[in-house]
């Protein structure tokens, strides 16, 4: 697919606004210079480093929350399994 200059610029700016790419990655994707990407970002008022850092912090917090939820679920499952094991042991002991 052949992309025009304006298409590349628009796509890179969308990625930069979301913090999805670094300065260097944007230049590589658009097959252009880092200076061009820098100029595009400046013209749109995008602070590449801050936007990227903000994206990474948000993503980090989401990952931590997901891990907490997963561990909480695992703990609940282990607690329930222990409760069921004890109930089974009581049942078996009562039969003997």
Backbone as XML, in Angstrom:
<?xml version="1.0"?>
<chain id="A" units="angstrom">
  <residue number="1" name="UNK">
    <atom name="N" x="0.840" y="-1.167" z="0.000"/>
    <atom name="CA" x="0.000" y="0.000" z="0.000"/>
    <atom name="C" x="0.892" y="1.239" z="0.000"/>
  </residue>
  <residue number="2" name="UNK">
    <atom name="N" x="0.596" y="2.135" z="-0.893"/>
    <atom name="CA" x="1.343" y="3.378" z="-0.970"/>
    <atom name="C" x="0.578" y="4.456" z="-0.228"/>
  </residue>
  <residue number="3" name="UNK">
    <atom name="N" x="1.251" y="5.042" z="0.734"/>
    <atom name="CA" x="0.635" y="6.097" z="1.532"/>
    <atom name="C" x="1.220" y="7.437" z="1.137"/>
  </residue>
  <residue number="4" name="UNK">
    <atom name="N" x="0.356" y="8.418" z="1.017"/>
    <atom name="CA" x="0.828" y="9.758" z="0.694"/>
    <atom name="C" x="1.461" y="10.385" z="1.932"/>
  </residue>
  <residue number="5" name="UNK">
    <atom name="N" x="2.180" y="11.449" z="1.690"/>
    <atom name="CA" x="2.813" y="12.187" z="2.780"/>
    <atom name="C" x="1.776" y="12.602" z="3.812"/>
  </residue>
  <residue number="6" name="UNK">
    <atom name="N" x="0.639" y="13.131" z="3.353"/>
    <atom name="CA" x="-0.378" y="13.610" z="4.289"/>
    <atom name="C" x="-1.007" y="12.461" z="5.068"/>
  </residue>
  <residue number="7" name="UNK">
    <atom name="N" x="-1.129" y="11.288" z="4.446"/>
    <atom name="CA" x="-1.659" y="10.115" z="5.150"/>
    <atom name="C" x="-0.691" y="9.665" z="6.229"/>
  </residue>
  <residue number="8" name="UNK">
    <atom name="N" x="0.583" y="9.608" z="5.900"/>
    <atom name="CA" x="1.601" y="9.207" z="6.876"/>
    <atom name="C" x="1.615" y="10.174" z="8.049"/>
  </residue>
  <residue number="9" name="UNK">
    <atom name="N" x="1.592" y="11.460" z="7.737"/>
    <atom name="CA" x="1.624" y="12.487" z="8.772"/>
    <atom name="C" x="0.413" y="12.353" z="9.693"/>
  </residue>
  <residue number="10" name="UNK">
    <atom name="N" x="-0.751" y="12.207" z="9.113"/>
    <atom name="CA" x="-1.978" y="12.096" z="9.908"/>
    <atom name="C" x="-1.946" y="10.851" z="10.797"/>
  </residue>
  <residue number="11" name="UNK">
    <atom name="N" x="-1.495" y="9.739" z="10.250"/>
    <atom name="CA" x="-1.438" y="8.493" z="11.022"/>
    <atom name="C" x="-0.440" y="8.607" z="12.165"/>
  </residue>
  <residue number="12" name="UNK">
    <atom name="N" x="0.711" y="9.163" z="11.885"/>
    <atom name="CA" x="1.734" y="9.333" z="12.921"/>
    <atom name="C" x="1.223" y="10.257" z="14.017"/>
  </residue>
  <residue number="13" name="UNK">
    <atom name="N" x="0.568" y="11.325" z="13.644"/>
    <atom name="CA" x="0.053" y="12.255" z="14.650"/>
    <atom name="C" x="-0.992" y="11.590" z="15.535"/>
  </residue>
  <residue number="14" name="UNK">
    <atom name="N" x="-1.844" y="10.741" z="14.969"/>
    <atom name="CA" x="-2.827" y="10.018" z="15.792"/>
    <atom name="C" x="-2.122" y="9.102" z="16.787"/>
  </residue>
  <residue number="15" name="UNK">
    <atom name="N" x="-1.107" y="8.385" z="16.319"/>
    <atom name="CA" x="-0.357" y="7.495" z="17.215"/>
    <atom name="C" x="0.356" y="8.286" z="18.311"/>
  </residue>
  <residue number="16" name="UNK">
    <atom name="N" x="0.943" y="9.414" z="17.928"/>
    <atom name="CA" x="1.648" y="10.245" z="18.908"/>
    <atom name="C" x="0.689" y="10.824" z="19.943"/>
  </residue>
  <residue number="17" name="UNK">
    <atom name="N" x="-0.482" y="11.280" z="19.502"/>
    <atom name="CA" x="-1.470" y="11.855" z="20.429"/>
    <atom name="C" x="-1.909" y="10.840" z="21.482"/>
  </residue>
  <residue number="18" name="UNK">
    <atom name="N" x="-1.947" y="9.580" z="21.080"/>
    <atom name="CA" x="-2.373" y="8.525" z="21.998"/>
    <atom name="C" x="-1.220" y="7.999" z="22.847"/>
  </residue>
  <residue number="19" name="UNK">
    <atom name="N" x="0.001" y="8.375" z="22.496"/>
    <atom name="CA" x="1.167" y="7.913" z="23.236"/>
    <atom name="C" x="1.568" y="6.493" z="22.879"/>
  </residue>
  <residue number="20" name="UNK">
    <atom name="N" x="1.100" y="6.031" z="21.736"/>
    <atom name="CA" x="1.341" y="4.634" z="21.355"/>
    <atom name="C" x="2.718" y="4.377" z="20.760"/>
  </residue>
  <residue number="21" name="UNK">
    <atom name="N" x="3.393" y="5.432" z="20.329"/>
    <atom name="CA" x="4.720" y="5.262" z="19.744"/>
    <atom name="C" x="5.682" y="6.302" z="20.291"/>
  </residue>
  <residue number="22" name="UNK">
    <atom name="N" x="6.938" y="5.947" z="20.259"/>
    <atom name="CA" x="7.986" y="6.900" z="20.613"/>
    <atom name="C" x="8.311" y="7.722" z="19.374"/>
  </residue>
  <residue number="23" name="UNK">
    <atom name="N" x="9.117" y="8.723" z="19.579"/>
    <atom name="CA" x="9.579" y="9.583" z="18.499"/>
    <atom name="C" x="10.240" y="8.748" z="17.392"/>
  </residue>
  <residue number="24" name="UNK">
    <atom name="N" x="11.153" y="7.873" z="17.798"/>
    <atom name="CA" x="11.890" y="7.050" z="16.849"/>
    <atom name="C" x="10.978" y="6.061" z="16.121"/>
  </residue>
  <residue number="25" name="UNK">
    <atom name="N" x="10.066" y="5.455" z="16.856"/>
    <atom name="CA" x="9.136" y="4.500" z="16.238"/>
    <atom name="C" x="8.257" y="5.194" z="15.205"/>
  </residue>
  <residue number="26" name="UNK">
    <atom name="N" x="7.810" y="6.398" z="15.524"/>
    <atom name="CA" x="6.980" y="7.150" z="14.588"/>
    <atom name="C" x="7.751" y="7.430" z="13.298"/>
  </residue>
  <residue number="27" name="UNK">
    <atom name="N" x="8.995" y="7.825" z="13.436"/>
    <atom name="CA" x="9.826" y="8.099" z="12.258"/>
    <atom name="C" x="10.020" y="6.836" z="11.431"/>
  </residue>
  <residue number="28" name="UNK">
    <atom name="N" x="10.281" y="5.720" z="12.102"/>
    <atom name="CA" x="10.455" y="4.455" z="11.384"/>
    <atom name="C" x="9.184" y="4.051" z="10.644"/>
  </residue>
  <residue number="29" name="UNK">
    <atom name="N" x="8.042" y="4.150" z="11.334"/>
    <atom name="CA" x="6.776" y="3.764" z="10.709"/>
    <atom name="C" x="6.459" y="4.612" z="9.481"/>
  </residue>
  <residue number="30" name="UNK">
    <atom name="N" x="6.736" y="5.893" z="9.574"/>
    <atom name="CA" x="6.427" y="6.800" z="8.469"/>
    <atom name="C" x="7.545" y="6.859" z="7.436"/>
  </residue>
  <residue number="31" name="UNK">
    <atom name="N" x="8.617" y="6.135" z="7.701"/>
    <atom name="CA" x="9.788" y="6.149" z="6.820"/>
    <atom name="C" x="10.221" y="7.594" z="6.551"/>
  </residue>
  <residue number="32" name="UNK">
    <atom name="N" x="10.357" y="8.331" z="7.636"/>
    <atom name="CA" x="10.766" y="9.725" z="7.540"/>
    <atom name="C" x="11.767" y="10.022" z="8.648"/>
  </residue>
  <residue number="33" name="UNK">
    <atom name="N" x="12.257" y="11.217" z="8.655"/>
    <atom name="CA" x="13.270" y="11.583" z="9.649"/>
    <atom name="C" x="12.635" y="11.906" z="10.998"/>
  </residue>
  <residue number="34" name="UNK">
    <atom name="N" x="13.449" y="11.783" z="12.026"/>
    <atom name="CA" x="12.999" y="12.157" z="13.360"/>
    <atom name="C" x="12.703" y="13.647" z="13.417"/>
  </residue>
  <residue number="35" name="UNK">
    <atom name="N" x="13.452" y="14.422" z="12.660"/>
    <atom name="CA" x="13.223" y="15.862" z="12.624"/>
    <atom name="C" x="11.842" y="16.178" z="12.057"/>
  </residue>
  <residue number="36" name="UNK">
    <atom name="N" x="11.433" y="15.450" z="11.022"/>
    <atom name="CA" x="10.106" y="15.670" z="10.434"/>
    <atom name="C" x="9.020" y="15.343" z="11.464"/>
  </residue>
  <residue number="37" name="UNK">
    <atom name="N" x="9.186" y="14.226" z="12.165"/>
    <atom name="CA" x="8.210" y="13.837" z="13.190"/>
    <atom name="C" x="8.174" y="14.891" z="14.285"/>
  </residue>
  <residue number="38" name="UNK">
    <atom name="N" x="9.336" y="15.355" z="14.685"/>
    <atom name="CA" x="9.418" y="16.400" z="15.708"/>
    <atom name="C" x="8.660" y="17.654" z="15.253"/>
  </residue>
  <residue number="39" name="UNK">
    <atom name="N" x="8.875" y="18.055" z="14.016"/>
    <atom name="CA" x="8.200" y="19.240" z="13.484"/>
    <atom name="C" x="6.685" y="19.039" z="13.414"/>
  </residue>
  <residue number="40" name="UNK">
    <atom name="N" x="6.256" y="17.846" z="12.995"/>
    <atom name="CA" x="4.820" y="17.557" z="12.926"/>
    <atom name="C" x="4.204" y="17.671" z="14.321"/>
  </residue>
  <residue number="41" name="UNK">
    <atom name="N" x="4.869" y="17.067" z="15.289"/>
    <atom name="CA" x="4.358" y="17.091" z="16.659"/>
    <atom name="C" x="4.302" y="18.523" z="17.187"/>
  </residue>
  <residue number="42" name="UNK">
    <atom name="N" x="5.358" y="19.286" z="16.958"/>
    <atom name="CA" x="5.376" y="20.682" z="17.401"/>
    <atom name="C" x="4.235" y="21.481" z="16.792"/>
  </residue>
  <residue number="43" name="UNK">
    <atom name="N" x="4.005" y="21.275" z="15.503"/>
    <atom name="CA" x="2.950" y="22.043" z="14.821"/>
    <atom name="C" x="1.562" y="21.718" z="15.368"/>
  </residue>
  <residue number="44" name="UNK">
    <atom name="N" x="1.416" y="20.532" z="15.975"/>
    <atom name="CA" x="0.132" y="20.112" z="16.542"/>
    <atom name="C" x="0.094" y="20.259" z="18.062"/>
  </residue>
  <residue number="45" name="UNK">
    <atom name="N" x="1.178" y="20.756" z="18.634"/>
    <atom name="CA" x="1.223" y="20.963" z="20.081"/>
    <atom name="C" x="1.318" y="19.667" z="20.875"/>
  </residue>
  <residue number="46" name="UNK">
    <atom name="N" x="1.938" y="18.670" z="20.292"/>
    <atom name="CA" x="2.076" y="17.374" z="20.960"/>
    <atom name="C" x="3.458" y="17.293" z="21.605"/>
  </residue>
  <residue number="47" name="UNK">
    <atom name="N" x="3.479" y="17.054" z="22.896"/>
    <atom name="CA" x="4.727" y="16.809" z="23.616"/>
    <atom name="C" x="4.902" y="15.286" z="23.625"/>
  </residue>
  <residue number="48" name="UNK">
    <atom name="N" x="5.717" y="14.783" z="22.734"/>
    <atom name="CA" x="5.851" y="13.344" z="22.514"/>
    <atom name="C" x="6.240" y="12.608" z="23.794"/>
  </residue>
  <residue number="49" name="UNK">
    <atom name="N" x="7.241" y="13.086" z="24.487"/>
    <atom name="CA" x="7.740" y="12.383" z="25.678"/>
    <atom name="C" x="6.683" y="12.331" z="26.781"/>
  </residue>
  <residue number="50" name="UNK">
    <atom name="N" x="6.016" y="13.446" z="27.026"/>
    <atom name="CA" x="4.999" y="13.485" z="28.079"/>
    <atom name="C" x="3.806" y="12.615" z="27.720"/>
  </residue>
  <residue number="51" name="UNK">
    <atom name="N" x="3.385" y="12.681" z="26.476"/>
    <atom name="CA" x="2.239" y="11.884" z="26.027"/>
    <atom name="C" x="2.550" y="10.397" z="26.148"/>
  </residue>
  <residue number="52" name="UNK">
    <atom name="N" x="3.753" y="10.016" z="25.748"/>
    <atom name="CA" x="4.161" y="8.609" z="25.836"/>
    <atom name="C" x="4.236" y="8.162" z="27.296"/>
  </residue>
  <residue number="53" name="UNK">
    <atom name="N" x="4.825" y="8.988" z="28.143"/>
    <atom name="CA" x="4.953" y="8.640" z="29.565"/>
    <atom name="C" x="3.576" y="8.502" z="30.208"/>
  </residue>
  <residue number="54" name="UNK">
    <atom name="N" x="2.660" y="9.390" z="29.854"/>
    <atom name="CA" x="1.301" y="9.321" z="30.396"/>
    <atom name="C" x="0.621" y="8.023" z="29.970"/>
  </residue>
  <residue number="55" name="UNK">
    <atom name="N" x="0.778" y="7.669" z="28.704"/>
    <atom name="CA" x="0.211" y="6.412" z="28.204"/>
    <atom name="C" x="0.781" y="5.215" z="28.970"/>
  </residue>
  <residue number="56" name="UNK">
    <atom name="N" x="2.082" y="5.201" z="29.164"/>
    <atom name="CA" x="2.718" y="4.086" z="29.853"/>
    <atom name="C" x="2.278" y="3.982" z="31.310"/>
  </residue>
  <residue number="57" name="UNK">
    <atom name="N" x="2.137" y="5.109" z="31.979"/>
    <atom name="CA" x="1.683" y="5.097" z="33.374"/>
    <atom name="C" x="0.257" y="4.556" z="33.460"/>
  </residue>
  <residue number="58" name="UNK">
    <atom name="N" x="-0.623" y="5.004" z="32.565"/>
    <atom name="CA" x="-2.006" y="4.510" z="32.556"/>
    <atom name="C" x="-2.036" y="3.008" z="32.310"/>
  </residue>
  <residue number="59" name="UNK">
    <atom name="N" x="-1.242" y="2.565" z="31.332"/>
    <atom name="CA" x="-1.186" y="1.144" z="31.008"/>
    <atom name="C" x="-0.638" y="0.346" z="32.183"/>
  </residue>
  <residue number="60" name="UNK">
    <atom name="N" x="0.385" y="0.866" z="32.846"/>
    <atom name="CA" x="0.974" y="0.210" z="34.008"/>
    <atom name="C" x="-0.065" y="0.029" z="35.111"/>
  </residue>
  <residue number="61" name="UNK">
    <atom name="N" x="-0.834" y="1.088" z="35.387"/>
    <atom name="CA" x="-1.866" y="1.005" z="36.421"/>
    <atom name="C" x="-2.944" y="-0.012" z="36.051"/>
  </residue>
  <residue number="62" name="UNK">
    <atom name="N" x="-3.305" y="-0.081" z="34.779"/>
    <atom name="CA" x="-4.288" y="-1.071" z="34.326"/>
    <atom name="C" x="-3.754" y="-2.492" z="34.518"/>
  </residue>
  <residue number="63" name="UNK">
    <atom name="N" x="-2.496" y="-2.693" z="34.203"/>
    <atom name="CA" x="-1.890" y="-4.016" z="34.358"/>
    <atom name="C" x="-1.815" y="-4.404" z="35.828"/>
  </residue>
  <residue number="64" name="UNK">
    <atom name="N" x="-1.441" y="-3.461" z="36.677"/>
    <atom name="CA" x="-1.400" y="-3.744" z="38.111"/>
    <atom name="C" x="-2.785" y="-4.080" z="38.643"/>
  </residue>
  <residue number="65" name="UNK">
    <atom name="N" x="-3.789" y="-3.337" z="38.205"/>
    <atom name="CA" x="-5.160" y="-3.600" z="38.645"/>
    <atom name="C" x="-5.610" y="-4.983" z="38.179"/>
  </residue>
  <residue number="66" name="UNK">
    <atom name="N" x="-5.263" y="-5.338" z="36.954"/>
    <atom name="CA" x="-5.627" y="-6.662" z="36.440"/>
    <atom name="C" x="-4.940" y="-7.759" z="37.244"/>
  </residue>
  <residue number="67" name="UNK">
    <atom name="N" x="-3.685" y="-7.541" z="37.596"/>
    <atom name="CA" x="-2.943" y="-8.529" z="38.388"/>
    <atom name="C" x="-3.534" y="-8.656" z="39.790"/>
  </residue>
  <residue number="68" name="UNK">
    <atom name="N" x="-3.903" y="-7.507" z="40.381"/>
    <atom name="CA" x="-4.539" y="-7.543" z="41.700"/>
    <atom name="C" x="-5.844" y="-8.328" z="41.650"/>
  </residue>
  <residue number="69" name="UNK">
    <atom name="N" x="-6.643" y="-8.056" z="40.623"/>
    <atom name="CA" x="-7.934" y="-8.742" z="40.476"/>
    <atom name="C" x="-7.711" y="-10.241" z="40.278"/>
  </residue>
  <residue number="70" name="UNK">
    <atom name="N" x="-6.724" y="-10.591" z="39.478"/>
    <atom name="CA" x="-6.413" y="-12.001" z="39.227"/>
    <atom name="C" x="-5.993" y="-12.684" z="40.525"/>
  </residue>
  <residue number="71" name="UNK">
    <atom name="N" x="-5.128" y="-12.046" z="41.259"/>
    <atom name="CA" x="-4.655" y="-12.653" z="42.509"/>
    <atom name="C" x="-5.776" y="-12.741" z="43.522"/>
  </residue>
  <residue number="72" name="UNK">
    <atom name="N" x="-6.635" y="-11.760" z="43.539"/>
    <atom name="CA" x="-7.775" y="-11.791" z="44.440"/>
    <atom name="C" x="-8.659" y="-12.976" z="44.092"/>
  </residue>
  <residue number="73" name="UNK">
    <atom name="N" x="-8.893" y="-13.178" z="42.817"/>
    <atom name="CA" x="-9.707" y="-14.300" z="42.366"/>
    <atom name="C" x="-9.032" y="-15.619" z="42.724"/>
  </residue>
  <residue number="74" name="UNK">
    <atom name="N" x="-7.717" y="-15.698" z="42.524"/>
    <atom name="CA" x="-6.986" y="-16.916" z="42.867"/>
    <atom name="C" x="-7.085" y="-17.193" z="44.362"/>
  </residue>
  <residue number="75" name="UNK">
    <atom name="N" x="-6.964" y="-16.143" z="45.172"/>
    <atom name="CA" x="-7.062" y="-16.307" z="46.623"/>
    <atom name="C" x="-8.454" y="-16.792" z="47.005"/>
  </residue>
  <residue number="76" name="UNK">
    <atom name="N" x="-9.481" y="-16.212" z="46.381"/>
    <atom name="CA" x="-10.849" y="-16.637" z="46.656"/>
    <atom name="C" x="-11.042" y="-18.107" z="46.274"/>
  </residue>
  <residue number="77" name="UNK">
    <atom name="N" x="-10.473" y="-18.502" z="45.150"/>
    <atom name="CA" x="-10.581" y="-19.905" z="44.726"/>
    <atom name="C" x="-9.869" y="-20.834" z="45.701"/>
  </residue>
  <residue number="78" name="UNK">
    <atom name="N" x="-8.688" y="-20.428" z="46.160"/>
    <atom name="CA" x="-7.950" y="-21.256" z="47.114"/>
    <atom name="C" x="-8.707" y="-21.360" z="48.427"/>
  </residue>
  <residue number="79" name="UNK">
    <atom name="N" x="-9.287" y="-20.256" z="48.879"/>
    <atom name="CA" x="-10.067" y="-20.257" z="50.118"/>
    <atom name="C" x="-11.266" y="-21.182" z="49.977"/>
  </residue>
  <residue number="80" name="UNK">
    <atom name="N" x="-11.950" y="-21.087" z="48.855"/>
    <atom name="CA" x="-13.113" y="-21.943" z="48.617"/>
    <atom name="C" x="-12.700" y="-23.413" z="48.543"/>
  </residue>
  <residue number="81" name="UNK">
    <atom name="N" x="-11.569" y="-23.687" z="47.886"/>
    <atom name="CA" x="-11.101" y="-25.067" z="47.785"/>
    <atom name="C" x="-10.761" y="-25.618" z="49.165"/>
  </residue>
  <residue number="82" name="UNK">
    <atom name="N" x="-10.120" y="-24.811" z="49.997"/>
    <atom name="CA" x="-9.794" y="-25.223" z="51.360"/>
    <atom name="C" x="-11.066" y="-25.526" z="52.141"/>
  </residue>
  <residue number="83" name="UNK">
    <atom name="N" x="-12.070" y="-24.653" z="52.001"/>
    <atom name="CA" x="-13.344" y="-24.862" z="52.683"/>
    <atom name="C" x="-13.998" y="-26.169" z="52.229"/>
  </residue>
  <residue number="84" name="UNK">
    <atom name="N" x="-13.966" y="-26.417" z="50.916"/>
    <atom name="CA" x="-14.550" y="-27.655" z="50.395"/>
    <atom name="C" x="-13.768" y="-28.885" z="50.863"/>
  </residue>
  <residue number="85" name="UNK">
    <atom name="N" x="-12.432" y="-28.769" z="50.906"/>
    <atom name="CA" x="-11.602" y="-29.878" z="51.387"/>
    <atom name="C" x="-11.935" y="-30.203" z="52.843"/>
  </residue>
  <residue number="86" name="UNK">
    <atom name="N" x="-12.073" y="-29.168" z="53.673"/>
    <atom name="CA" x="-12.409" y="-29.391" z="55.085"/>
    <atom name="C" x="-13.789" y="-30.010" z="55.239"/>
  </residue>
  <residue number="87" name="UNK">
    <atom name="N" x="-14.728" y="-29.532" z="54.442"/>
    <atom name="CA" x="-16.083" y="-30.092" z="54.499"/>
    <atom name="C" x="-16.058" y="-31.561" z="54.086"/>
  </residue>
  <residue number="88" name="UNK">
    <atom name="N" x="-15.266" y="-31.887" z="53.057"/>
    <atom name="CA" x="-15.153" y="-33.274" z="52.609"/>
    <atom name="C" x="-14.527" y="-34.145" z="53.691"/>
  </residue>
  <residue number="89" name="UNK">
    <atom name="N" x="-13.463" y="-33.625" z="54.338"/>
    <atom name="CA" x="-12.813" y="-34.368" z="55.409"/>
    <atom name="C" x="-13.796" y="-34.641" z="56.548"/>
  </residue>
  <residue number="90" name="UNK">
    <atom name="N" x="-14.604" y="-33.659" z="56.915"/>
    <atom name="CA" x="-15.611" y="-33.851" z="57.957"/>
    <atom name="C" x="-16.617" y="-34.914" z="57.543"/>
  </residue>
  <residue number="91" name="UNK">
    <atom name="N" x="-17.013" y="-34.879" z="56.305"/>
    <atom name="CA" x="-17.972" y="-35.832" z="55.783"/>
    <atom name="C" x="-17.392" y="-37.252" z="55.839"/>
  </residue>
  <residue number="92" name="UNK">
    <atom name="N" x="-16.151" y="-37.379" z="55.369"/>
    <atom name="CA" x="-15.498" y="-38.692" z="55.356"/>
    <atom name="C" x="-15.291" y="-39.185" z="56.793"/>
  </residue>
  <residue number="93" name="UNK">
    <atom name="N" x="-14.840" y="-38.314" z="57.696"/>
    <atom name="CA" x="-14.627" y="-38.686" z="59.090"/>
    <atom name="C" x="-15.936" y="-39.113" z="59.744"/>
  </residue>
  <residue number="94" name="UNK">
    <atom name="N" x="-17.021" y="-38.488" z="59.394"/>
    <atom name="CA" x="-18.320" y="-38.828" z="59.972"/>
    <atom name="C" x="-18.839" y="-40.156" z="59.483"/>
  </residue>
  <residue number="95" name="UNK">
    <atom name="N" x="-18.369" y="-40.627" z="58.337"/>
    <atom name="CA" x="-18.827" y="-41.905" z="57.784"/>
    <atom name="C" x="-18.075" y="-43.079" z="58.413"/>
  </residue>
  <residue number="96" name="UNK">
    <atom name="N" x="-16.883" y="-42.803" z="58.961"/>
    <atom name="CA" x="-16.034" y="-43.883" z="59.443"/>
    <atom name="C" x="-16.249" y="-44.299" z="60.832"/>
  </residue>
</chain>
